[in-house]
Amino acid sequence: MSVHFLNVVWLALMVATVLTWLIGKAGQPRPALIALVLVISALKGWLIIEDFMALRRVRLFWRAIMLGWLMLTLALILLAYWLGLR
C-alpha cells in the first residue's frame, strides 16, 4: 500500500470527522441526521479497519470479526437512540 493512498484515506477520515462534528454542533438531533452520522462513522470504521489496521489483504474471517464488531456497536447505538425516542 502506498503512502499516497494512506494520505488520501487519512484526509478522507479528517473530512468525515469535521463533517460529523459540524452535524453534532448544529444541535438538531433529527433521525435523518443521526442516521447520517452513523453511516459516516461506519465508513470511517471500515477505512480504519481495512487500511490503517492493514486488514485489507488478510483472510475474510479476521476482517469479518472486526467489521462485525463495528456493525454491532453501531447497531447498539442506533437501538439506544431509538429507544430513547419513545
N, CA, C and O atoms as a MOPAC input file, in Angstrom:
PM7 MOZYME 1SCF
protein

 N      0.84400 1    -1.16500 1     0.00000 1
 C      0.00000 1     0.00000 1     0.00000 1
 C      0.89700 1     1.23700 1     0.00000 1
 O      1.85300 1     1.32800 1     0.77100 1
 N      0.57800 1     2.16700 1    -0.86000 1
 C      1.43300 1     3.34500 1    -0.98600 1
 C      1.11400 1     4.37000 1     0.10300 1
 O      0.01900 1     4.41400 1     0.66200 1
 N      2.10700 1     5.17000 1     0.36400 1
 C      1.94400 1     6.23500 1     1.35500 1
 C      0.93400 1     7.25700 1     0.84200 1
 O      0.16000 1     7.81300 1     1.62000 1
 N      0.94300 1     7.49900 1    -0.45000 1
 C     -0.00400 1     8.45600 1    -1.03300 1
 C     -1.44600 1     8.01100 1    -0.78600 1
 O     -2.29500 1     8.82400 1    -0.42200 1
 N     -1.71700 1     6.72600 1    -0.98300 1
 C     -3.06300 1     6.20400 1    -0.74900 1
 C     -3.46700 1     6.38400 1     0.70700 1
 O     -4.59000 1     6.79600 1     0.99500 1
 N     -2.55900 1     6.07800 1     1.62300 1
 C     -2.87100 1     6.24400 1     3.04800 1
 C     -3.09700 1     7.71200 1     3.39800 1
 O     -3.92100 1     8.02200 1     4.25800 1
 N     -2.37800 1     8.61300 1     2.74400 1
 C     -2.59800 1    10.03800 1     2.97600 1
 C     -3.99000 1    10.45800 1     2.50300 1
 O     -4.64900 1    11.26700 1     3.15700 1
 N     -4.43700 1     9.91500 1     1.37300 1
 C     -5.78100 1    10.21800 1     0.87300 1
 C     -6.82900 1     9.67100 1     1.84100 1
 O     -7.81300 1    10.34900 1     2.13900 1
 N     -6.62300 1     8.45800 1     2.32700 1
 C     -7.55700 1     7.87200 1     3.30200 1
 C     -7.57200 1     8.70700 1     4.57400 1
 O     -8.63700 1     8.97200 1     5.13100 1
 N     -6.40400 1     9.12100 1     5.03200 1
 C     -6.32400 1     9.94900 1     6.24100 1
 C     -7.06700 1    11.26200 1     6.04100 1
 O     -7.77900 1    11.71800 1     6.93600 1
 N     -6.90400 1    11.87100 1     4.86600 1
 C     -7.60400 1    13.12100 1     4.58300 1
 C     -9.12100 1    12.90000 1     4.56600 1
 O     -9.87200 1    13.73000 1     5.07800 1
 N     -9.57000 1    11.79600 1     3.98500 1
 C    -10.99800 1    11.47400 1     3.97700 1
 C    -11.51400 1    11.29100 1     5.40100 1
 O    -12.62100 1    11.72600 1     5.71900 1
 N    -10.72800 1    10.65600 1     6.25200 1
 C    -11.12800 1    10.47800 1     7.65300 1
 C    -11.23400 1    11.82200 1     8.36900 1
 O    -12.14000 1    12.02400 1     9.17700 1
 N    -10.32200 1    12.73500 1     8.08000 1
 C    -10.37100 1    14.05800 1     8.70800 1
 C    -11.59600 1    14.83800 1     8.23700 1
 O    -12.26200 1    15.48900 1     9.04300 1
 N    -11.89500 1    14.77900 1     6.94600 1
 C    -13.07900 1    15.47200 1     6.42000 1
 C    -14.34700 1    14.88500 1     7.04500 1
 O    -15.25200 1    15.62700 1     7.42700 1
 N    -14.41300 1    13.56800 1     7.14700 1
 C    -15.57900 1    12.92100 1     7.75500 1
 C    -15.71600 1    13.30400 1     9.22400 1
 O    -16.82800 1    13.49800 1     9.71500 1
 N    -14.60000 1    13.41300 1     9.92000 1
 C    -14.63500 1    13.82100 1    11.32700 1
 C    -15.17500 1    15.23300 1    11.47800 1
 O    -16.02000 1    15.48500 1    12.33700 1
 N    -14.70000 1    16.15100 1    10.65700 1
 C    -15.18000 1    17.53500 1    10.70600 1
 C    -16.66500 1    17.58500 1    10.35100 1
 O    -17.42600 1    18.32400 1    10.97400 1
 N    -17.07600 1    16.80800 1     9.36100 1
 C    -18.48000 1    16.78000 1     8.96700 1
 C    -19.36700 1    16.29200 1    10.10400 1
 O    -20.40800 1    16.89100 1    10.37000 1
 N    -18.97700 1    15.22000 1    10.77500 1
 C    -19.79200 1    14.72900 1    11.89200 1
 C    -19.78600 1    15.72300 1    13.05800 1
 O    -20.78500 1    15.86300 1    13.76300 1
 N    -18.67900 1    16.39600 1    13.25100 1
 C    -18.61600 1    17.41300 1    14.30900 1
 C    -19.57400 1    18.56000 1    13.99800 1
 O    -20.28100 1    19.04300 1    14.88300 1
 N    -19.59400 1    18.99600 1    12.73000 1
 C    -20.49600 1    20.08200 1    12.34400 1
 C    -21.95900 1    19.67400 1    12.48500 1
 O    -22.79100 1    20.47600 1    12.90900 1
 N    -22.27000 1    18.44800 1    12.13600 1
 C    -23.64700 1    17.96000 1    12.30200 1
 C    -24.01400 1    17.94700 1    13.77700 1
 O    -25.11600 1    18.35700 1    14.14400 1
 N    -23.11200 1    17.48300 1    14.62300 1
 C    -23.36900 1    17.46600 1    16.06200 1
 C    -23.46900 1    18.85500 1    16.65100 1
 O    -24.27300 1    19.09400 1    17.55200 1
 N    -22.66200 1    19.77100 1    16.15200 1
 C    -22.65200 1    21.14600 1    16.65200 1
 C    -23.94800 1    21.87000 1    16.30300 1
 O    -24.34800 1    22.80000 1    17.00300 1
 N    -24.60900 1    21.44600 1    15.21700 1
 C    -25.86200 1    22.08600 1    14.81400 1
 C    -26.93700 1    21.90500 1    15.88200 1
 O    -27.83600 1    22.73700 1    15.99900 1
 N    -26.85300 1    20.82900 1    16.66100 1
 C    -27.75900 1    20.63300 1    17.78400 1
 C    -29.18000 1    20.28900 1    17.41000 1
 O    -30.10200 1    20.52700 1    18.19100 1
 N    -29.37500 1    19.72800 1    16.21900 1
 C    -30.71100 1    19.32800 1    15.79100 1
 C    -30.73100 1    17.81400 1    15.62900 1
 O    -30.47400 1    17.30700 1    14.53700 1
 N    -31.03100 1    17.09000 1    16.69800 1
 C    -30.94100 1    15.61900 1    16.64800 1
 C    -32.11100 1    14.97600 1    15.90800 1
 O    -32.87700 1    14.21200 1    16.49500 1
 N    -32.24800 1    15.28500 1    14.62000 1
 C    -33.28800 1    14.64800 1    13.81700 1
 C    -32.82900 1    13.25000 1    13.43000 1
 O    -31.63200 1    13.01700 1    13.26300 1
 N    -33.75300 1    12.33100 1    13.28900 1
 C    -33.38700 1    10.94200 1    12.95000 1
 C    -32.54500 1    10.82700 1    11.67500 1
 O    -31.63900 1     9.99600 1    11.61000 1
 N    -32.83100 1    11.64200 1    10.67200 1
 C    -32.05100 1    11.56800 1     9.43100 1
 C    -30.59500 1    11.97700 1     9.66800 1
 O    -29.68200 1    11.38200 1     9.09700 1
 N    -30.38000 1    12.98200 1    10.50200 1
 C    -29.01600 1    13.40800 1    10.79500 1
 C    -28.28300 1    12.38100 1    11.65300 1
 O    -27.08600 1    12.15500 1    11.47600 1
 N    -28.99900 1    11.76800 1    12.57200 1
 C    -28.39700 1    10.71400 1    13.39000 1
 C    -27.98300 1     9.54900 1    12.49500 1
 O    -26.89600 1     8.99200 1    12.65200 1
 N    -28.85100 1     9.18700 1    11.56100 1
 C    -28.52400 1     8.10300 1    10.62400 1
 C    -27.31700 1     8.47800 1     9.77400 1
 O    -26.46100 1     7.63400 1     9.51300 1
 N    -27.23800 1     9.73100 1     9.33900 1
 C    -26.09000 1    10.18700 1     8.54300 1
 C    -24.80000 1    10.09400 1     9.33800 1
 O    -23.77900 1     9.65100 1     8.81100 1
 N    -24.83000 1    10.49900 1    10.58500 1
 C    -23.63700 1    10.40700 1    11.43100 1
 C    -23.22100 1     8.94500 1    11.61000 1
 O    -22.03100 1     8.63300 1    11.57700 1
 N    -24.17900 1     8.06200 1    11.79600 1
 C    -23.84800 1     6.63800 1    11.95500 1
 C    -23.28500 1     6.04400 1    10.66600 1
 O    -22.37700 1     5.21500 1    10.71400 1
 N    -23.81000 1     6.45600 1     9.52300 1
 C    -23.27200 1     5.97400 1     8.24200 1
 C    -21.85000 1     6.47700 1     8.04100 1
 O    -20.97700 1     5.72000 1     7.61600 1
 N    -21.61100 1     7.74000 1     8.33900 1
 C    -20.25700 1     8.28600 1     8.23200 1
 C    -19.32500 1     7.56300 1     9.19500 1
 O    -18.18300 1     7.26300 1     8.84700 1
 N    -19.80100 1     7.28300 1    10.39400 1
 C    -18.98700 1     6.55100 1    11.37200 1
 C    -18.66700 1     5.14500 1    10.88200 1
 O    -17.55700 1     4.65000 1    11.08000 1
 N    -19.63800 1     4.50700 1    10.24300 1
 C    -19.39900 1     3.16600 1     9.69500 1
 C    -18.34400 1     3.21300 1     8.59500 1
 O    -17.46400 1     2.35400 1     8.54000 1
 N    -18.42900 1     4.20300 1     7.73100 1
 C    -17.42600 1     4.34100 1     6.67100 1
 C    -16.03400 1     4.62200 1     7.24600 1
 O    -15.03400 1     4.07900 1     6.77600 1
 N    -15.99000 1     5.47400 1     8.26100 1
 C    -14.70100 1     5.74700 1     8.91200 1
 C    -14.13000 1     4.48000 1     9.54200 1
 O    -12.94200 1     4.19200 1     9.40100 1
 N    -14.97000 1     3.73500 1    10.22800 1
 C    -14.50700 1     2.49400 1    10.85100 1
 C    -14.01800 1     1.49700 1     9.82600 1
 O    -13.00400 1     0.83100 1    10.03200 1
 N    -14.74300 1     1.39100 1     8.70800 1
 C    -14.33900 1     0.48100 1     7.64100 1
 C    -12.98500 1     0.87500 1     7.07000 1
 O    -12.13800 1     0.01100 1     6.84000 1
 N    -12.76600 1     2.17900 1     6.83500 1
 C    -11.47500 1     2.63300 1     6.31600 1
 C    -10.34700 1     2.35000 1     7.30500 1
 O     -9.25400 1     1.94500 1     6.90800 1
 N    -10.61100 1     2.56000 1     8.56900 1
 C     -9.58100 1     2.30300 1     9.58100 1
 C     -9.25100 1     0.81800 1     9.64000 1
 O     -8.08100 1     0.43700 1     9.67600 1
 N    -10.28500 1    -0.02000 1     9.64900 1
 C    -10.06500 1    -1.46500 1     9.72000 1
 C     -9.32100 1    -1.95600 1     8.48400 1
 O     -8.35400 1    -2.71000 1     8.59900 1
 N     -9.76100 1    -1.53700 1     7.31400 1
 C     -9.17400 1    -2.03400 1     6.07300 1
 C     -7.75700 1    -1.51600 1     5.83700 1
 O     -6.88000 1    -2.27900 1     5.43400 1
 N     -7.52400 1    -0.22300 1     6.08500 1
 C     -6.26700 1     0.38200 1     5.67600 1
 C     -5.28600 1     0.61800 1     6.81500 1
 O     -4.11800 1     0.25100 1     6.69500 1
 N     -5.71900 1     1.21200 1     7.89900 1
 C     -4.78000 1     1.51800 1     8.96300 1
 C     -4.47800 1     0.31700 1     9.85200 1
 O     -3.40600 1     0.23700 1    10.45000 1
 N     -5.41700 1    -0.60700 1     9.93700 1
 C     -5.14500 1    -1.84900 1    10.65600 1
 C     -4.57400 1    -2.90600 1     9.71500 1
 O     -4.23200 1    -4.01100 1    10.13600 1
 N     -4.47800 1    -2.54900 1     8.43600 1
 C     -3.87100 1    -3.39700 1     7.39600 1
 C     -4.55900 1    -4.75300 1     7.27500 1
 O     -3.89900 1    -5.78300 1     7.13500 1
 N     -5.88500 1    -4.74500 1     7.32800 1
 C     -6.62600 1    -5.99500 1     7.20000 1
 C     -7.20000 1    -6.19100 1     5.80100 1
 O     -7.93700 1    -7.15000 1     5.57200 1
 N     -6.88200 1    -5.31500 1     4.87500 1
 C     -7.42800 1    -5.40400 1     3.52700 1
 C     -7.01500 1    -6.69200 1     2.82700 1
 O     -7.79000 1    -7.23600 1     2.04000 1
 N     -5.82100 1    -7.18500 1     3.09300 1
 C     -5.30700 1    -8.35600 1     2.38100 1
 C     -5.23500 1    -9.61400 1     3.24800 1
 O     -4.54600 1   -10.57000 1     2.89300 1
 N     -5.92600 1    -9.61800 1     4.35800 1
 C     -5.93200 1   -10.82200 1     5.19700 1
 C     -7.18800 1   -11.62800 1     4.90900 1
 O     -8.05500 1   -11.20300 1     4.14600 1
 N     -7.27200 1   -12.78600 1     5.52600 1
 C     -8.42100 1   -13.66400 1     5.31200 1
 C     -9.71400 1   -12.98500 1     5.74800 1
 O     -9.73800 1   -12.16200 1     6.66300 1
 N    -10.76700 1   -13.35400 1     5.07000 1
 C    -12.07300 1   -12.76000 1     5.33200 1
 C    -12.51300 1   -12.96500 1     6.77800 1
 O    -13.21700 1   -12.12000 1     7.33000 1
 N    -12.11800 1   -14.05500 1     7.39100 1
 C    -12.50200 1   -14.35000 1     8.76900 1
 C    -12.11800 1   -13.20700 1     9.70800 1
 O    -12.94000 1   -12.76800 1    10.51200 1
 N    -10.88500 1   -12.72500 1     9.61600 1
 C    -10.42000 1   -11.67700 1    10.52400 1
 C    -11.08400 1   -10.33900 1    10.21500 1
 O    -11.42500 1    -9.58100 1    11.12300 1
 N    -11.26100 1   -10.06000 1     8.94400 1
 C    -11.95200 1    -8.82300 1     8.58200 1
 C    -13.40200 1    -8.86800 1     9.04400 1
 O    -13.94100 1    -7.86300 1     9.50800 1
 N    -14.03600 1   -10.03800 1     8.91800 1
 C    -15.43700 1   -10.17700 1     9.33600 1
 C    -15.58300 1    -9.97100 1    10.84000 1
 O    -16.56200 1    -9.37600 1    11.28900 1
 N    -14.63800 1   -10.44800 1    11.60700 1
 C    -14.69100 1   -10.22900 1    13.06300 1
 C    -14.67500 1    -8.73600 1    13.37400 1
 O    -15.49500 1    -8.25400 1    14.15600 1
 N    -13.75500 1    -8.01100 1    12.77200 1
 C    -13.63700 1    -6.58000 1    13.05700 1
 C    -14.83100 1    -5.79200 1    12.51100 1
 O    -15.36300 1    -4.91300 1    13.19000 1
 N    -15.24600 1    -6.10800 1    11.28500 1
 C    -16.38400 1    -5.39700 1    10.71700 1
 C    -17.68200 1    -5.76000 1    11.44400 1
 O    -18.57000 1    -4.92000 1    11.58700 1
 N    -17.79100 1    -7.00100 1    11.89700 1
 C    -18.95300 1    -7.40600 1    12.68500 1
 C    -19.02000 1    -6.65500 1    14.00600 1
 O    -20.09200 1    -6.22500 1    14.43100 1
 N    -17.86700 1    -6.50100 1    14.65200 1
 C    -17.82000 1    -5.72700 1    15.90100 1
 C    -18.25200 1    -4.28800 1    15.64300 1
 O    -19.00500 1    -3.71400 1    16.42900 1
 N    -17.77900 1    -3.70600 1    14.54600 1
 C    -18.15000 1    -2.33300 1    14.20100 1
 C    -19.65700 1    -2.22300 1    13.97400 1
 O    -20.30200 1    -1.31800 1    14.50400 1
 N    -20.21300 1    -3.13600 1    13.19100 1
 C    -21.65000 1    -3.09500 1    12.89800 1
 C    -22.48700 1    -3.33200 1    14.15700 1
 O    -23.52600 1    -2.69800 1    14.33700 1
 N    -22.04100 1    -4.23900 1    15.02600 1
 C    -22.74700 1    -4.48200 1    16.27900 1
 C    -22.74600 1    -3.22700 1    17.15800 1
 O    -23.77200 1    -2.87000 1    17.73900 1
 N    -21.62400 1    -2.58100 1    17.25000 1
 C    -21.51900 1    -1.35500 1    18.04700 1
 C    -22.45000 1    -0.27300 1    17.51000 1
 O    -23.17700 1     0.36300 1    18.27200 1
 N    -22.42400 1    -0.06700 1    16.19300 1
 C    -23.29100 1     0.95000 1    15.59900 1
 C    -24.76700 1     0.58700 1    15.74600 1
 O    -25.60400 1     1.46400 1    15.96200 1
 N    -25.08800 1    -0.69800 1    15.63200 1
 C    -26.47500 1    -1.13100 1    15.80800 1
 C    -26.94900 1    -0.88800 1    17.23800 1
 O    -28.09400 1    -0.48700 1    17.44900 1
 N    -26.08600 1    -1.12500 1    18.21500 1
 C    -26.46300 1    -0.87400 1    19.60700 1
 C    -26.65200 1     0.61600 1    19.87500 1
 O    -27.54200 1     1.00300 1    20.63300 1
 N    -25.82800 1     1.44300 1    19.26500 1
 C    -26.00700 1     2.89900 1    19.39600 1
 C    -27.33400 1     3.31800 1    18.78300 1
 O    -28.07400 1     4.10500 1    19.37300 1
 N    -27.63500 1     2.79200 1    17.60000 1
 C    -28.89800 1     3.11600 1    16.94800 1
 C    -30.08100 1     2.63100 1    17.77900 1
 O    -31.08100 1     3.34000 1    17.89800 1
 N    -29.98500 1     1.45100 1    18.34700 1
 C    -31.05000 1     0.92500 1    19.20000 1
 C    -31.24600 1     1.80700 1    20.43500 1
 O    -32.38100 1     2.10800 1    20.80500 1
 N    -30.17100 1     2.21500 1    21.06400 1
 C    -30.27200 1     3.08900 1    22.24000 1
 C    -30.92000 1     4.42000 1    21.86600 1
 O    -31.73200 1     4.95100 1    22.62300 1
 N    -30.56600 1     4.95300 1    20.71200 1
 C    -31.18800 1     6.21000 1    20.26400 1
 C    -32.67900 1     6.00900 1    20.01500 1
 O    -33.50100 1     6.82400 1    20.43300 1
 N    -33.02300 1     4.91200 1    19.32700 1
 C    -34.41000 1     4.64300 1    19.00200 1
 C    -35.24500 1     4.44500 1    20.26800 1
 O    -36.36200 1     4.95400 1    20.36400 1
 N    -34.70300 1     3.70200 1    21.24100 1
 C    -35.43400 1     3.50400 1    22.48800 1
 C    -35.56400 1     4.79900 1    23.28700 1
 O    -36.52200 1     4.97700 1    24.04000 1
 N    -34.60000 1     5.69800 1    23.12100 1
 C    -34.65800 1     6.97800 1    23.80000 1
 C    -35.73000 1     7.90000 1    23.22700 1
 O    -36.17500 1     8.82800 1    23.90200 1
 N    -36.13800 1     7.65400 1    22.00600 1
 C    -37.17800 1     8.48200 1    21.39400 1
 C    -38.56000 1     8.15100 1    21.92400 1
 O    -39.48100 1     8.96000 1    21.80900 1
 N    -38.71200 1     6.97500 1    22.50000 1
 C    -40.02100 1     6.52100 1    22.94800 1
 C    -40.45900 1     7.16700 1    24.22300 1
 O    -41.54800 1     6.87700 1    24.71900 1

